[in-house]
Amino acid sequence: MISIKRWFACLFPCLLYAVPLSAQESLKSLEEEYYDFLALRGVIERPYLNYRTLSDSAWEPDEDTGHPWADQNLKTWHNNLRVYGPALFVSYNTASPYGQNDGALWQGKGINVSLDGGFRFEKYGLELTFKPRISFSQNQSFDLMPRSEHFQTSEYEGKARDYGYFWREIDLPQRFGDDPFFNYDWGDTEIRYTWKTLTAGFGTQSIWLGPAYFNAILHSNNAPAYPKIDIGLRKQPVTIPWLDWYLGDIEFRLWVGRLSESDYYDNDASNNYSMFHGFAFAYAPSFLPGLTLFVNRTCRVPWEPENIRYIIPSGQSKNTGGDDQKMSFGASWLLPQAGAEIYGEIGLDDFVPGKLKGYLRYPFHTMVYTWGLKKAVKIAPAYNVHGELIFEWNTMEVSQDYQFQWPSSFYFHGGLRQGYTNRGQLLGSGSGWGGNSQYFAFKLYYPKGVSSLFIHRNNPDNDFVYSQAIRTGTGYDAALDDKYFTGFKSNFIVGVTTDYFLTSRLCLGGGFAYNLIINPFYFYSDPDKSMKFWQDRYLHNFSLNLMVQYRY
């Protein structure tokens, strides 16, 4: 039997030999956001156009460019093997849940912990990634919104009634039970085969669609991972044969996955799973360098074998509820000479009645949008200190023509009642799913890490307040005005974070945020009507977090 000492002696020389492979990074990780900042400055090229997962976020940094973190052991491959982590994240919320774009982790009130790590192996086109996550939520008690009368039926008894969302059909629990809990998630685990740019895989890697930094409309890493099969082309140059005319780059992906209901929606086991289809296409024209045009489409249907045909929509799905299709389209324009990027995305949940004439009459039916900009700032280039400004505006409120129809919201659907969620968390925008969000951040990159200041204001669900005025009559209603006009819930958050490399392999991070919650229970904040018009209720939440990450 080989001794431990001799085993390490054999392994160590292999670890010193690194092959020239790209660096695949997890969505929204410290490393991925840093590489994206380098792309903003023109130091590196983005490996994707519109669709990205860990496997597609394959950066190829040039260590000779002298970027701020050139000495921080970012590209950690050893003989076709890369080790991720371990990475530990801990947060504490004093009064209310707070957290976004964190996968399966539920950052409720109290202590929240996640631990992830794993490895990635590449050889002869085969890509094998194993990167699960274990999380813990203390899940302390806090006051919940009362559920509407719509849910007062037998299928919503128990957990569904006690902890579920307070209006309409969506699996979005306000709280996941009344006890602390652990959760295991496969995270970014996947097996894939790639030939040149043609790729196919099976796994649970999170998807990010579109150029949004904070609130992606159709798909983000805000919800837990789900199993899926995908096939498509990674970023691929297109050239006319014989003429050698370069037309630009294209990228597309097609996938089918399975979404799951949480334990806190209803008591009907027959609807616990949904089939989820997705299509993403992007084109970057050669004649307008830096511009990317994209279109994305998703479709959720009941979990029935025959509904596989909805990967290309046609006809009606099996069982009641039909299909829930959504799409988004937009553009981003990266201008590395100016160190800037502007982007915009429009989302649609339904077709406008009346086809072409309907779009001419009122094209805004179910329309939501996101726009933003990024700007690199020169701080002290001689010392490798650089800044980045980020601003993003996201509006997810229901279009106003619904005032003549019925209460609705972008992520709801009357037939497929769980809504646009997986295991109780939203697949898309995590902060303004029925409202709006404005996010501003300034980041300072330096050789030993990054520090940031951010300000965020959002209304999570204005659609809930708007729904109270539908079918209530016409004309001015003083009682309606008094009850709802100042009953909107909003969050104002200001925070600071720092991630610091203690060594080239060990990174320590931490952050603090103050969250002022105005009208935490909407117009229910004043049930006895003791407060006067224009007065609000307040809740003060403080959020602290700590991160420790090691890279082999």
C-alpha positions in Angstrom: 0.0 0.0 0.0 1.4 3.4 -1.0 1.9 5.7 2.0 0.3 9.1 2.2 3.7 10.8 2.1 4.7 8.9 -1.1 1.2 9.6 -2.7 1.7 13.3 -2.2 5.2 13.1 -3.5 3.9 11.5 -6.8 1.0 14.0 -7.0 2.9 17.2 -6.3 4.8 17.4 -9.6 1.5 16.9 -11.5 0.0 19.8 -9.7 2.8 22.0 -10.7 2.2 21.3 -14.4 -0.6 23.4 -15.6 -2.0 22.9 -19.1 -3.2 26.0 -21.1 -6.9 25.7 -20.4 -9.4 28.5 -20.0 -10.9 29.6 -16.7 -14.6 28.5 -16.3 -16.2 30.6 -13.6 -19.5 30.3 -11.7 -22.2 32.8 -12.4 -21.9 36.1 -10.4 -18.7 34.8 -8.7 -15.9 37.1 -7.7 -13.8 35.8 -10.5 -16.4 36.1 -13.3 -17.3 39.7 -12.4 -13.6 40.6 -12.4 -13.1 39.0 -15.9 -16.2 40.9 -17.1 -14.7 44.1 -15.8 -11.5 43.3 -17.8 -13.7 42.9 -20.9 -15.2 46.3 -20.3 -11.7 47.7 -20.4 -10.8 45.7 -23.6 -8.2 43.6 -21.8 -10.0 40.3 -22.5 -12.8 39.1 -24.8 -16.1 37.7 -23.5 -16.4 34.0 -24.4 -20.2 34.2 -24.8 -22.8 36.6 -26.3 -26.1 36.0 -24.4 -26.3 32.5 -22.9 -23.9 31.6 -20.1 -23.4 28.9 -17.5 -20.2 27.9 -15.6 -19.2 25.8 -18.6 -19.8 28.7 -21.1 -18.1 31.3 -19.0 -14.7 30.2 -20.2 -12.3 33.1 -20.0 -8.7 33.1 -21.3 -6.8 35.8 -19.4 -3.4 37.0 -20.7 -1.1 37.1 -17.7 1.2 39.5 -19.6 -1.3 42.4 -19.6 -0.6 43.4 -16.1 -4.2 43.4 -14.9 -4.7 44.1 -11.2 -5.2 40.4 -10.1 -2.5 38.9 -12.4 -0.7 37.5 -9.3 -3.8 36.0 -7.6 -3.7 32.4 -9.0 -7.0 32.8 -11.0 -6.3 30.2 -13.7 -6.0 27.1 -11.5 -5.8 24.1 -13.9 -3.7 21.1 -13.0 -3.3 18.4 -15.7 -6.8 18.9 -17.2 -8.3 19.1 -13.7 -9.5 22.2 -11.9 -10.5 22.2 -8.3 -13.2 24.7 -7.1 -13.2 25.9 -3.6 -14.0 25.1 -1.0 -15.9 28.3 -0.6 -17.9 29.2 2.6 -20.5 31.9 2.7 -22.3 33.1 5.9 -24.9 35.8 6.3 -27.1 37.1 9.1 -30.4 39.0 8.7 -31.7 40.7 11.8 -35.4 41.3 10.8 -36.3 40.0 7.4 -35.2 37.7 4.5 -32.6 39.4 2.3 -30.5 38.0 -0.5 -30.6 37.5 -4.3 -28.9 35.5 -7.1 -27.7 32.9 -4.6 -29.1 29.7 -6.1 -30.6 27.2 -3.7 -29.6 29.2 -0.6 -32.6 30.7 1.2 -31.3 33.8 3.1 -34.1 34.1 5.6 -34.1 35.9 9.0 -31.2 34.7 11.2 -28.1 32.8 10.2 -27.6 31.4 6.6 -24.7 29.3 5.5 -23.7 27.8 2.2 -20.6 25.6 1.4 -19.7 24.6 -2.1 -16.8 23.1 -4.0 -15.8 20.5 -6.4 -13.8 19.9 -9.6 -13.9 20.1 -13.3 -12.2 17.7 -15.8 -11.7 18.3 -19.5 -10.2 15.9 -22.0 -10.8 15.1 -25.7 -14.0 17.3 -25.8 -15.4 15.7 -22.6 -16.3 18.2 -19.8 -17.2 16.8 -16.4 -18.1 19.2 -13.6 -19.0 18.2 -10.1 -19.8 21.3 -8.0 -22.7 20.8 -5.5 -23.8 23.1 -2.7 -24.9 22.4 0.9 -26.8 25.2 2.6 -28.4 25.9 6.0 -31.0 28.4 7.0 -31.8 29.2 10.6 -35.2 30.5 9.2 -36.2 32.5 12.3 -39.8 33.7 12.6 -41.1 37.0 11.2 -44.5 38.4 10.5 -46.1 37.2 7.2 -48.7 38.7 4.9 -52.2 37.2 5.2 -53.2 35.1 2.2 -56.2 36.2 0.1 -59.5 34.4 0.1 -58.6 32.8 -3.2 -56.5 30.3 -1.2 -59.0 29.4 1.4 -59.7 25.9 0.0 -58.7 22.4 1.1 -55.8 22.1 -1.3 -54.2 25.1 0.4 -54.4 23.8 4.0 -51.5 23.4 6.3 -48.1 24.5 4.9 -49.6 26.0 1.8 -51.9 28.3 3.7 -49.5 29.1 6.5 -46.4 30.1 4.5 -47.4 30.5 0.8 -47.4 33.7 -1.2 -50.3 36.1 -0.3 -52.0 36.5 -3.7 -52.5 34.7 -7.1 -51.1 31.5 -8.3 -47.3 31.3 -7.7 -45.1 29.0 -5.7 -43.2 31.7 -3.9 -43.3 31.0 -0.1 -42.9 33.9 2.3 -41.1 31.5 4.6 -40.0 27.9 4.2 -41.7 26.4 7.3 -41.1 27.3 10.9 -37.9 25.3 11.6 -34.2 25.6 10.6 -33.3 23.4 7.7 -30.5 22.0 5.6 -30.6 21.8 1.8 -28.5 19.8 -0.7 -28.3 21.1 -4.3 -26.4 19.7 -7.2 -25.4 23.2 -8.1 -23.2 23.5 -11.2 -22.8 19.7 -11.7 -22.8 18.7 -15.4 -21.5 16.2 -18.0 -20.9 17.7 -21.5 -19.3 16.9 -24.8 -18.0 19.7 -27.1 -16.7 19.4 -30.7 -15.3 22.7 -31.7 -18.2 25.0 -30.8 -21.0 22.4 -31.1 -21.9 21.4 -27.5 -24.4 19.1 -25.8 -24.8 18.4 -22.1 -26.8 17.1 -19.2 -26.7 18.6 -15.7 -28.0 21.3 -13.4 -25.8 24.3 -14.1 -27.5 27.6 -13.6 -28.3 29.7 -16.7 -28.0 33.5 -17.1 -29.8 35.0 -20.1 -29.2 38.4 -21.4 -26.9 41.3 -20.5 -28.5 42.3 -17.2 -26.1 42.7 -14.2 -28.6 42.3 -11.4 -32.1 41.5 -12.5 -32.2 39.1 -15.5 -35.8 39.0 -16.9 -36.1 35.3 -18.1 -33.3 33.4 -16.4 -30.8 34.0 -13.6 -29.1 32.0 -10.8 -31.7 33.3 -8.3 -33.5 29.9 -8.0 -32.2 26.5 -7.1 -30.7 24.4 -10.0 -32.9 22.1 -12.0 -32.0 19.1 -14.3 -31.9 19.8 -18.0 -30.5 18.6 -21.4 -29.2 21.2 -23.8 -27.6 21.4 -27.2 -26.3 24.3 -29.3 -23.5 26.4 -30.6 -21.1 28.3 -28.4 -19.8 31.7 -29.7 -19.0 30.9 -33.4 -17.6 33.1 -36.1 -19.6 33.0 -39.4 -17.7 33.5 -42.7 -19.0 33.1 -46.3 -17.0 30.4 -47.9 -14.8 31.2 -50.9 -15.3 34.9 -50.4 -13.8 34.9 -46.9 -16.3 37.5 -45.7 -16.6 37.6 -41.9 -20.3 38.3 -41.0 -19.9 38.3 -37.3 -20.5 35.8 -34.4 -23.6 33.7 -33.6 -24.6 31.7 -30.6 -27.6 29.6 -29.8 -28.8 27.1 -27.2 -31.9 24.8 -26.9 -32.7 23.0 -23.7 -35.4 21.0 -21.9 -35.6 20.8 -18.1 -37.8 19.8 -15.2 -39.0 22.4 -12.6 -40.2 21.3 -9.1 -42.8 22.6 -6.8 -41.8 23.5 -3.2 -43.5 21.9 -0.1 -45.4 25.2 0.6 -47.7 25.7 -2.4 -50.6 23.2 -2.5 -51.5 19.6 -1.5 -51.9 18.3 -5.1 -49.1 15.9 -5.9 -50.2 15.6 -9.6 -48.8 19.0 -10.5 -45.5 18.9 -8.6 -43.4 19.0 -11.8 -43.3 21.2 -14.9 -41.5 20.8 -18.2 -39.4 23.8 -19.1 -38.2 24.6 -22.6 -35.8 27.3 -23.5 -34.2 28.8 -26.7 -31.6 31.5 -26.8 -30.1 33.1 -30.0 -27.6 35.9 -30.3 -25.8 37.6 -33.2 -22.8 40.0 -33.0 -22.5 41.8 -36.5 -19.0 42.3 -37.8 -19.9 45.8 -39.2 -20.8 47.1 -35.7 -18.0 45.9 -33.4 -19.1 45.4 -29.8 -22.9 45.2 -30.6 -24.8 42.0 -29.7 -28.4 41.4 -30.6 -30.3 38.6 -28.9 -33.7 36.9 -28.5 -34.7 34.4 -25.8 -37.8 32.3 -25.4 -39.0 30.0 -22.6 -42.1 27.8 -22.4 -43.4 26.0 -19.3 -45.9 23.2 -19.7 -47.3 20.3 -17.6 -44.9 17.4 -17.1 -46.2 15.1 -19.7 -44.1 13.2 -22.3 -46.1 14.5 -25.3 -45.3 18.1 -24.3 -41.7 17.7 -25.4 -43.0 19.1 -28.7 -43.2 22.5 -27.0 -39.5 22.8 -27.5 -40.8 24.3 -30.8 -44.3 25.6 -29.8 -47.3 24.2 -31.6 -50.9 23.3 -30.6 -52.1 22.9 -27.1 -50.4 21.0 -24.2 -51.9 18.0 -22.5 -54.1 18.6 -19.5 -55.6 21.9 -18.4 -53.5 25.0 -18.2 -52.1 25.2 -21.7 -48.6 26.7 -21.9 -46.8 29.6 -20.3 -44.6 31.2 -22.9 -42.3 34.2 -22.4 -39.7 35.9 -24.6 -37.2 38.7 -24.4 -35.1 40.5 -26.9 -32.7 43.3 -26.8 -29.1 44.4 -27.3 -25.9 45.3 -25.6 -23.1 47.5 -27.0 -19.6 47.1 -25.5 -17.3 50.0 -26.3 -13.9 49.0 -24.8 -12.2 52.1 -26.3 -14.4 54.1 -24.0 -14.5 51.5 -21.2 -18.3 51.5 -21.4 -21.2 49.2 -22.1 -24.9 50.0 -22.5 -27.7 47.4 -22.7 -31.4 46.9 -22.8 -33.8 44.0 -22.7 -37.6 43.9 -23.3 -39.7 41.0 -22.0 -43.1 39.8 -23.1 -45.5 37.4 -21.4 -48.3 37.2 -24.0 -49.3 38.2 -27.5 -51.1 41.4 -28.1 -54.8 40.8 -29.0 -55.5 41.7 -32.5 -52.1 40.6 -34.0 -50.5 43.3 -36.1 -53.2 45.9 -35.6 -53.1 45.1 -31.9 -49.4 46.0 -31.8 -50.1 49.2 -33.6 -52.9 50.0 -31.2 -51.2 49.1 -27.9 -47.8 47.4 -28.2 -47.1 47.5 -24.4 -49.3 44.6 -23.4 -47.4 42.5 -20.8 -44.2 44.4 -21.6 -41.4 44.6 -19.0 -37.9 45.9 -19.5 -34.4 46.3 -18.1 -31.7 48.8 -19.2 -28.3 49.6 -17.7 -24.8 50.8 -18.2 -21.3 50.1 -17.1 -18.3 52.4 -17.1 -14.7 51.7 -16.3 -13.0 54.6 -14.4 -9.3 55.4 -14.2 -8.3 55.8 -10.6 -4.6 55.2 -10.3 -3.5 53.2 -13.4 0.2 53.4 -12.4 -0.7 51.4 -9.2 -3.1 49.1 -11.0 -6.1 50.6 -9.3 -9.3 50.9 -11.4 -12.9 51.7 -10.8 -16.2 50.5 -12.3 -19.6 52.2 -12.2 -22.8 50.1 -12.7 -26.3 51.3 -13.0 -29.4 49.2 -13.8 -33.1 50.0 -14.0 -35.6 47.2 -14.1 -39.4 47.4 -14.4 -41.5 44.3 -14.1 -44.9 45.9 -13.4 -48.0 44.7 -15.2 -49.0 46.8 -18.2 -51.9 49.2 -17.5 -54.3 47.6 -20.0 -54.8 44.9 -17.4 -56.9 47.4 -15.4 -59.7 46.4 -17.8 -59.1 42.7 -17.4 -58.0 40.9 -14.3 -55.2 40.9 -11.7 -52.0 39.6 -13.2 -48.2 39.8 -13.0 -45.3 38.8 -15.4 -44.3 35.6 -13.5 -47.9 34.4 -12.8 -50.0 32.1 -15.0 -53.6 31.2 -14.3 -53.4 27.6 -15.6 -49.9 26.5 -14.6 -50.3 27.8 -11.2 -46.9 27.5 -9.6 -45.7 30.5 -11.7 -42.2 31.1 -13.0 -40.4 29.4 -10.2 -38.4 26.4 -9.2 -38.6 24.9 -5.7 -40.2 28.1 -4.4 -37.8 30.7 -5.8 -38.0 32.9 -8.9 -36.1 31.9 -12.1 -35.7 35.5 -13.3 -35.6 38.9 -11.5 -35.1 38.4 -7.8 -35.9 41.8 -6.4 -38.7 43.4 -8.4 -40.8 40.5 -9.7 -44.0 42.6 -9.8 -42.5 46.0 -9.3 -39.3 47.8 -10.2 -35.7 48.1 -9.1 -32.9 50.7 -9.4 -29.4 49.5 -8.6 -26.2 51.6 -8.5 -22.7 50.3 -7.5 -19.2 51.6 -7.5 -16.4 49.0 -7.5 -12.7 49.6 -6.8 -10.3 47.0 -8.1 -6.8 46.9 -6.7 -4.0 44.2 -6.7 -5.2 42.7 -3.4 -8.9 42.6 -4.1 -12.0 44.6 -4.7 -14.3 46.9 -2.6 -17.7 48.2 -3.5 -20.4 50.5 -2.4 -24.0 49.9 -3.6 -27.4 51.6 -3.3 -30.5 49.7 -4.2 -34.2 50.8 -4.2 -37.0 48.5 -5.2 -40.7 47.8 -5.0 -41.0 44.0 -4.9 -44.7 43.7 -6.0 -46.6 46.8 -7.0 -48.9 44.5 -9.0 -50.4 43.4 -5.7 -51.5 46.9 -5.0 -52.7 47.5 -8.5 -54.8 44.4 -8.3 -57.0 46.0 -5.6 -58.3 48.6 -8.0 -59.3 46.2 -10.9 -63.1 46.0 -11.4 -63.9 48.4 -8.6 -65.9 50.9 -10.7 -64.9 54.1 -12.6 -64.1 57.5 -11.5 -62.4 58.8 -8.4 -62.9 56.8 -5.2 -61.7 58.6 -2.1 -61.8 55.5 0.1 -59.7 53.5 -2.5 -57.2 56.3 -2.7 -56.8 56.6 1.1 -56.3 52.8 1.5 -53.9 52.0 -1.3 -52.2 55.1 -2.7 -49.5 55.1 0.0 -49.7 51.3 0.6 -46.8 50.3 -1.6 -44.0 48.3 -0.1 -40.5 49.4 -0.9 -36.9 48.6 0.1 -34.0 51.0 0.3 -30.7 49.3 0.7 -27.2 50.7 1.1 -24.2 48.4 1.6 -20.5 47.9 1.3 -18.5 44.8 0.5 -14.8 43.9 0.4 -13.0 40.8 -0.9 -9.3 40.7 -0.1 -6.6 38.2 -1.1 -4.7 37.2 2.1 -2.6 35.1 -0.2 -2.7 34.2 -3.9 -4.9 31.2 -3.0 -6.9 32.4 0.1 -9.5 35.1 -0.2 -11.5 36.6 2.7 -14.6 38.7 2.1 -17.3 40.5 4.1 -20.1 42.9 3.7 -22.7 45.0 5.5 -26.1 46.3 4.3 -28.8 48.3 5.8 -32.3 47.6 4.5 -35.1 50.1 5.3 -38.4 48.4 4.5 -41.3 50.8 4.1 -44.8 49.4 4.5 -43.5 45.8 5.0 -47.2 44.6 4.8 -48.4 47.0 2.1 -51.8 48.6 3.1 -52.1 45.9 5.9 -49.5 47.9 7.8 -52.3 49.9 9.5 -55.3 47.5 10.0 -56.9 49.6 12.7 -56.7 52.8 10.5 -55.0 54.7 13.4 -52.4 56.3 11.1 -53.2 59.2 8.9 -52.9 59.5 5.1 -49.3 59.6 3.8 -48.0 57.9 7.0 -45.9 54.7 6.7 -44.8 51.8 8.8 -41.1 50.9 8.8 -38.9 47.8 9.4 -35.2 48.0 9.8 -33.2 45.0 8.6 -29.4 44.7 9.0 -27.6 42.2 6.9 -24.0 41.0 7.5 -22.1 38.4 5.5 -18.7 36.7 5.5 -17.0 34.7 2.7 -13.9 32.5 2.8 -12.6 30.9 -0.4 -9.5 28.8 -1.1 -8.1 28.0 -4.6 -5.8 25.1 -5.2 
